[in-house]
């Protein structure tokens, strides 16, 4: 296989419309498009944080926090910052997202402390919260 980049004429003869990524090895497109791929260990950390937060929220004394469910935990900027997506449970009724954010902000220290105790890392990840409306 030749290592040279195909000419524009060759690319246009093989496709309907030429784009800027034509002729580039697909292995290199991932790094140019959105940064590095998420690693296995980071995904394991996200799963562990998700399970921990689900348990802590279910056993919380605050009634608003007890009515929340963890939708997903994903890396926001590597493994050092995690985006936690929450939504009211089906049994919660109508909860205002701003009220949920206030309750989460008030218990943020407790939640991060519980996550730090559950994961075995040198530094506990920073948690960034996103609250969704209940979609019935």
KELUMVO-706744 format. One record per residue: residue in three letters; x, y, z of N, C-alpha, C in turn. Coordinates in steps of 0.02 Angstrom, whole numbers, plus 50000, padded with zeros to 5 digits. Layout:
REM KELUMVO-706744
+---------+-------+-------+-------+-------+-------+-------+-------+-------+-------+
: residuo :  n.xx :  n.yy :  n.zz : ca.xx : ca.yy : ca.zz :  c.xx :  c.yy :  c.zz :
+---------+-------+-------+-------+-------+-------+-------+-------+-------+-------+
:     ALA :     X :     Y :     Z :     X :     Y :     Z :     X :     Y :     Z :
...
+---------+-------+-------+-------+-------+-------+-------+-------+-------+-------+
REM end
This chain:
REM KELUMVO-706744
+---------+-------+-------+-------+-------+-------+-------+-------+-------+-------+
: residuo :  n.xx :  n.yy :  n.zz : ca.xx : ca.yy : ca.zz :  c.xx :  c.yy :  c.zz :
+---------+-------+-------+-------+-------+-------+-------+-------+-------+-------+
:     UNK : 50042 : 49941 : 50000 : 50000 : 50000 : 50000 : 50044 : 50062 : 50000 :
:     UNK : 50028 : 50108 : 49959 : 50069 : 50168 : 49954 : 50054 : 50214 : 50012 :
:     UNK : 50103 : 50253 : 50032 : 50095 : 50298 : 50089 : 50079 : 50369 : 50068 :
:     UNK : 50073 : 50382 : 50004 : 50059 : 50451 : 49982 : 49984 : 50464 : 49984 :
:     UNK : 49967 : 50526 : 49990 : 49897 : 50547 : 49992 : 49870 : 50548 : 49920 :
:     UNK : 49810 : 50520 : 49910 : 49782 : 50519 : 49842 : 49768 : 50590 : 49817 :
:     UNK : 49771 : 50596 : 49752 : 49758 : 50662 : 49722 : 49684 : 50679 : 49726 :
:     UNK : 49668 : 50741 : 49719 : 49599 : 50765 : 49721 : 49559 : 50734 : 49664 :
:     UNK : 49591 : 50726 : 49607 : 49558 : 50697 : 49549 : 49538 : 50624 : 49562 :
:     UNK : 49582 : 50586 : 49594 : 49566 : 50516 : 49611 : 49509 : 50512 : 49661 :
:     UNK : 49508 : 50556 : 49710 : 49456 : 50556 : 49762 : 49389 : 50573 : 49731 :
:     UNK : 49387 : 50623 : 49688 : 49324 : 50644 : 49657 : 49296 : 50591 : 49610 :
:     UNK : 49339 : 50550 : 49581 : 49314 : 50498 : 49537 : 49284 : 50440 : 49576 :
:     UNK : 49300 : 50433 : 49640 : 49275 : 50378 : 49681 : 49214 : 50395 : 49724 :
:     UNK : 49196 : 50459 : 49728 : 49140 : 50477 : 49772 : 49095 : 50528 : 49738 :
:     UNK : 49037 : 50537 : 49768 : 48988 : 50584 : 49742 : 49010 : 50656 : 49755 :
:     UNK : 49032 : 50670 : 49817 : 49056 : 50737 : 49834 : 49116 : 50730 : 49880 :
:     UNK : 49166 : 50769 : 49868 : 49228 : 50765 : 49907 : 49222 : 50808 : 49969 :
:     UNK : 49248 : 50783 : 50025 : 49248 : 50820 : 50088 : 49319 : 50829 : 50114 :
:     UNK : 49328 : 50869 : 50166 : 49395 : 50881 : 50191 : 49428 : 50819 : 50222 :
:     UNK : 49388 : 50769 : 50244 : 49417 : 50710 : 50276 : 49431 : 50654 : 50226 :
:     UNK : 49414 : 50663 : 50162 : 49426 : 50612 : 50112 : 49501 : 50603 : 50101 :
:     UNK : 49522 : 50539 : 50099 : 49592 : 50524 : 50089 : 49632 : 50519 : 50152 :
:     UNK : 49600 : 50529 : 50210 : 49635 : 50525 : 50275 : 49617 : 50459 : 50307 :
:     UNK : 49667 : 50427 : 50335 : 49656 : 50363 : 50369 : 49606 : 50374 : 50427 :
:     UNK : 49553 : 50333 : 50432 : 49502 : 50343 : 50484 : 49529 : 50339 : 50555 :
:     UNK : 49585 : 50306 : 50565 : 49614 : 50303 : 50633 : 49634 : 50372 : 50658 :
:     UNK : 49651 : 50416 : 50612 : 49673 : 50483 : 50632 : 49617 : 50533 : 50636 :
:     UNK : 49558 : 50517 : 50610 : 49502 : 50563 : 50612 : 49476 : 50572 : 50683 :
:     UNK : 49478 : 50520 : 50725 : 49452 : 50523 : 50793 : 49490 : 50577 : 50833 :
:     UNK : 49556 : 50579 : 50826 : 49595 : 50628 : 50864 : 49582 : 50699 : 50840 :
:     UNK : 49569 : 50708 : 50776 : 49557 : 50776 : 50750 : 49487 : 50800 : 50766 :
:     UNK : 49439 : 50755 : 50769 : 49369 : 50775 : 50776 : 49350 : 50793 : 50847 :
:     UNK : 49367 : 50753 : 50896 : 49342 : 50767 : 50963 : 49390 : 50751 : 51019 :
:     UNK : 49452 : 50747 : 51005 : 49498 : 50731 : 51058 : 49508 : 50656 : 51065 :
:     UNK : 49533 : 50636 : 51121 : 49550 : 50566 : 51132 : 49487 : 50525 : 51149 :
:     UNK : 49491 : 50462 : 51135 : 49437 : 50416 : 51152 : 49436 : 50405 : 51228 :
:     UNK : 49378 : 50389 : 51254 : 49370 : 50376 : 51326 : 49397 : 50306 : 51340 :
:     UNK : 49440 : 50301 : 51389 : 49471 : 50237 : 51406 : 49427 : 50193 : 51450 :
:     UNK : 49447 : 50131 : 51454 : 49410 : 50081 : 51493 : 49408 : 50100 : 51567 :
:     UNK : 49463 : 50122 : 51594 : 49465 : 50140 : 51665 : 49421 : 50200 : 51681 :
:     UNK : 49418 : 50248 : 51636 : 49374 : 50305 : 51646 : 49301 : 50284 : 51646 :
:     UNK : 49284 : 50238 : 51601 : 49215 : 50213 : 51599 : 49199 : 50172 : 51662 :
:     UNK : 49248 : 50135 : 51688 : 49237 : 50099 : 51751 : 49225 : 50148 : 51808 :
:     UNK : 49264 : 50203 : 51810 : 49255 : 50254 : 51861 : 49185 : 50284 : 51856 :
:     UNK : 49162 : 50298 : 51795 : 49095 : 50327 : 51787 : 49042 : 50280 : 51812 :
:     UNK : 49048 : 50216 : 51799 : 49000 : 50168 : 51824 : 49000 : 50163 : 51899 :
:     UNK : 49059 : 50164 : 51929 : 49064 : 50160 : 52001 : 49035 : 50222 : 52034 :
:     UNK : 49047 : 50280 : 52006 : 49019 : 50342 : 52033 : 48943 : 50342 : 52026 :
:     UNK : 48918 : 50317 : 51970 : 48846 : 50313 : 51959 : 48812 : 50269 : 52011 :
:     UNK : 48840 : 50210 : 52023 : 48811 : 50165 : 52073 : 48814 : 50195 : 52143 :
:     UNK : 48870 : 50227 : 52159 : 48878 : 50258 : 52225 : 48827 : 50314 : 52236 :
:     UNK : 48820 : 50358 : 52186 : 48773 : 50414 : 52193 : 48701 : 50389 : 52196 :
:     UNK : 48685 : 50337 : 52159 : 48617 : 50310 : 52162 : 48601 : 50285 : 52232 :
:     UNK : 48649 : 50251 : 52264 : 48639 : 50227 : 52332 : 48635 : 50282 : 52383 :
:     UNK : 48677 : 50332 : 52375 : 48678 : 50388 : 52423 : 48614 : 50429 : 52417 :
:     UNK : 48592 : 50442 : 52355 : 48531 : 50481 : 52347 : 48469 : 50443 : 52373 :
:     UNK : 48468 : 50378 : 52364 : 48411 : 50338 : 52388 : 48407 : 50338 : 52464 :
:     UNK : 48464 : 50343 : 52499 : 48464 : 50342 : 52571 : 48471 : 50410 : 52603 :
:     UNK : 48464 : 50463 : 52564 : 48474 : 50530 : 52589 : 48414 : 50553 : 52631 :
:     UNK : 48427 : 50595 : 52681 : 48373 : 50620 : 52724 : 48332 : 50674 : 52690 :
:     UNK : 48360 : 50708 : 52641 : 48324 : 50760 : 52604 : 48273 : 50729 : 52557 :
:     UNK : 48211 : 50747 : 52562 : 48158 : 50718 : 52522 : 48165 : 50732 : 52448 :
:     UNK : 48191 : 50790 : 52429 : 48199 : 50807 : 52359 : 48255 : 50764 : 52328 :
:     UNK : 48310 : 50756 : 52364 : 48365 : 50715 : 52338 : 48346 : 50642 : 52334 :
:     UNK : 48304 : 50620 : 52380 : 48283 : 50550 : 52381 : 48240 : 50533 : 52320 :
:     UNK : 48208 : 50584 : 52290 : 48165 : 50574 : 52232 : 48202 : 50581 : 52166 :
:     UNK : 48268 : 50582 : 52166 : 48307 : 50590 : 52105 : 48336 : 50522 : 52084 :
:     UNK : 48347 : 50516 : 52019 : 48381 : 50457 : 51993 : 48439 : 50480 : 51949 :
:     UNK : 48491 : 50440 : 51950 : 48551 : 50456 : 51910 : 48540 : 50428 : 51840 :
:     UNK : 48539 : 50472 : 51791 : 48529 : 50451 : 51721 : 48595 : 50426 : 51693 :
:     UNK : 48648 : 50466 : 51701 : 48714 : 50446 : 51674 : 48769 : 50484 : 51710 :
:     UNK : 48828 : 50456 : 51707 : 48889 : 50490 : 51729 : 48938 : 50482 : 51672 :
:     UNK : 48965 : 50537 : 51647 : 49011 : 50535 : 51591 : 49069 : 50583 : 51605 :
:     UNK : 49127 : 50570 : 51575 : 49184 : 50616 : 51585 : 49171 : 50683 : 51553 :
:     UNK : 49181 : 50736 : 51591 : 49172 : 50804 : 51565 : 49238 : 50830 : 51538 :
:     UNK : 49292 : 50816 : 51571 : 49359 : 50837 : 51548 : 49408 : 50786 : 51574 :
:     UNK : 49407 : 50727 : 51547 : 49449 : 50672 : 51572 : 49417 : 50643 : 51634 :
:     UNK : 49456 : 50606 : 51672 : 49430 : 50573 : 51732 : 49430 : 50620 : 51792 :
:     UNK : 49456 : 50680 : 51786 : 49458 : 50727 : 51842 : 49394 : 50764 : 51854 :
:     UNK : 49351 : 50767 : 51804 : 49287 : 50801 : 51809 : 49234 : 50758 : 51776 :
:     UNK : 49181 : 50743 : 51812 : 49128 : 50700 : 51787 : 49062 : 50738 : 51784 :
:     UNK : 49026 : 50729 : 51729 : 48960 : 50759 : 51720 : 48908 : 50709 : 51744 :
:     UNK : 48872 : 50728 : 51796 : 48820 : 50685 : 51825 : 48752 : 50713 : 51802 :
:     UNK : 48714 : 50671 : 51767 : 48648 : 50692 : 51743 : 48595 : 50661 : 51787 :
:     UNK : 48553 : 50703 : 51816 : 48500 : 50681 : 51861 : 48432 : 50700 : 51833 :
:     UNK : 48380 : 50662 : 51854 : 48312 : 50681 : 51837 : 48267 : 50656 : 51893 :
:     UNK : 48209 : 50687 : 51902 : 48162 : 50664 : 51953 : 48136 : 50594 : 51935 :
:     UNK : 48126 : 50553 : 51985 : 48099 : 50486 : 51974 : 48026 : 50491 : 51953 :
:     UNK : 47999 : 50437 : 51927 : 47930 : 50438 : 51904 : 47881 : 50451 : 51961 :
:     UNK : 47899 : 50430 : 52021 : 47855 : 50440 : 52079 : 47862 : 50509 : 52111 :
:     UNK : 47907 : 50551 : 52085 : 47922 : 50615 : 52117 : 47869 : 50668 : 52105 :
:     UNK : 47828 : 50661 : 52055 : 47780 : 50714 : 52040 : 47816 : 50769 : 52002 :
:     UNK : 47797 : 50831 : 52015 : 47827 : 50887 : 51979 : 47877 : 50922 : 52025 :
:     UNK : 47939 : 50921 : 52005 : 47993 : 50955 : 52042 : 48024 : 51005 : 51995 :
:     UNK : 48035 : 51065 : 52019 : 48067 : 51118 : 51981 : 48142 : 51104 : 51976 :
:     UNK : 48172 : 51106 : 51916 : 48244 : 51094 : 51909 : 48287 : 51142 : 51950 :
:     UNK : 48265 : 51205 : 51959 : 48303 : 51252 : 51999 : 48303 : 51232 : 52073 :
:     UNK : 48247 : 51207 : 52097 : 48243 : 51183 : 52166 : 48288 : 51123 : 52175 :
:     UNK : 48290 : 51079 : 52126 : 48333 : 51020 : 52129 : 48406 : 51042 : 52131 :
:     UNK : 48424 : 51091 : 52089 : 48494 : 51116 : 52089 : 48514 : 51145 : 52156 :
:     UNK : 48467 : 51180 : 52189 : 48483 : 51209 : 52255 : 48495 : 51154 : 52306 :
:     UNK : 48454 : 51102 : 52305 : 48463 : 51047 : 52353 : 48528 : 51008 : 52338 :
:     UNK : 48544 : 50998 : 52275 : 48606 : 50964 : 52257 : 48666 : 51006 : 52277 :
:     UNK : 48662 : 51071 : 52266 : 48718 : 51115 : 52286 : 48728 : 51114 : 52362 :
:     UNK : 48674 : 51109 : 52399 : 48679 : 51106 : 52472 : 48710 : 51041 : 52497 :
:     UNK : 48701 : 50987 : 52460 : 48727 : 50922 : 52480 : 48788 : 50901 : 52440 :
:     UNK : 48817 : 50947 : 52402 : 48873 : 50930 : 52358 : 48933 : 50904 : 52397 :
:     UNK : 48948 : 50932 : 52454 : 49004 : 50909 : 52494 : 48994 : 50837 : 52517 :
:     UNK : 48934 : 50821 : 52541 : 48919 : 50753 : 52563 : 48924 : 50704 : 52505 :
:     UNK : 48897 : 50723 : 52447 : 48898 : 50678 : 52389 : 48969 : 50666 : 52365 :
:     UNK : 49010 : 50717 : 52361 : 49079 : 50708 : 52339 : 49119 : 50668 : 52390 :
:     UNK : 49103 : 50678 : 52454 : 49137 : 50639 : 52506 : 49121 : 50565 : 52499 :
:     UNK : 49058 : 50549 : 52487 : 49038 : 50479 : 52477 : 49071 : 50448 : 52415 :
:     UNK : 49075 : 50488 : 52362 : 49108 : 50464 : 52301 : 49182 : 50452 : 52315 :
:     UNK : 49214 : 50497 : 52351 : 49285 : 50490 : 52367 : 49298 : 50428 : 52409 :
:     UNK : 49252 : 50411 : 52454 : 49260 : 50352 : 52495 : 49250 : 50288 : 52454 :
:     UNK : 49210 : 50292 : 52402 : 49194 : 50232 : 52363 : 49246 : 50217 : 52309 :
:     UNK : 49276 : 50268 : 52280 : 49324 : 50257 : 52226 : 49394 : 50258 : 52255 :
:     UNK : 49437 : 50220 : 52224 : 49507 : 50217 : 52248 : 49551 : 50256 : 52200 :
:     UNK : 49552 : 50321 : 52213 : 49592 : 50368 : 52173 : 49631 : 50413 : 52220 :
:     UNK : 49684 : 50441 : 52194 : 49723 : 50488 : 52234 : 49682 : 50550 : 52248 :
:     UNK : 49645 : 50574 : 52197 : 49602 : 50633 : 52205 : 49531 : 50613 : 52185 :
:     UNK : 49484 : 50637 : 52223 : 49414 : 50625 : 52205 : 49396 : 50667 : 52145 :
:     UNK : 49358 : 50640 : 52098 : 49340 : 50681 : 52039 : 49292 : 50737 : 52057 :
:     UNK : 49298 : 50792 : 52021 : 49251 : 50847 : 52030 : 49186 : 50828 : 51996 :
:     UNK : 49130 : 50843 : 52028 : 49065 : 50825 : 52000 : 49030 : 50887 : 51974 :
:     UNK : 49008 : 50884 : 51912 : 48971 : 50937 : 51880 : 48900 : 50910 : 51870 :
:     UNK : 48850 : 50948 : 51890 : 48781 : 50923 : 51891 : 48740 : 50951 : 51834 :
:     UNK : 48699 : 50908 : 51806 : 48651 : 50927 : 51754 : 48584 : 50896 : 51774 :
:     UNK : 48531 : 50937 : 51775 : 48465 : 50913 : 51795 : 48419 : 50916 : 51735 :
:     UNK : 48388 : 50859 : 51721 : 48340 : 50855 : 51666 : 48269 : 50857 : 51692 :
:     UNK : 48223 : 50879 : 51651 : 48152 : 50876 : 51669 : 48127 : 50806 : 51657 :
:     UNK : 48077 : 50787 : 51695 : 48047 : 50720 : 51688 : 48009 : 50717 : 51623 :
:     UNK : 48025 : 50670 : 51579 : 47991 : 50661 : 51516 : 47944 : 50601 : 51522 :
:     UNK : 47879 : 50613 : 51525 : 47831 : 50558 : 51532 : 47804 : 50535 : 51466 :
+---------+-------+-------+-------+-------+-------+-------+-------+-------+-------+
REM end
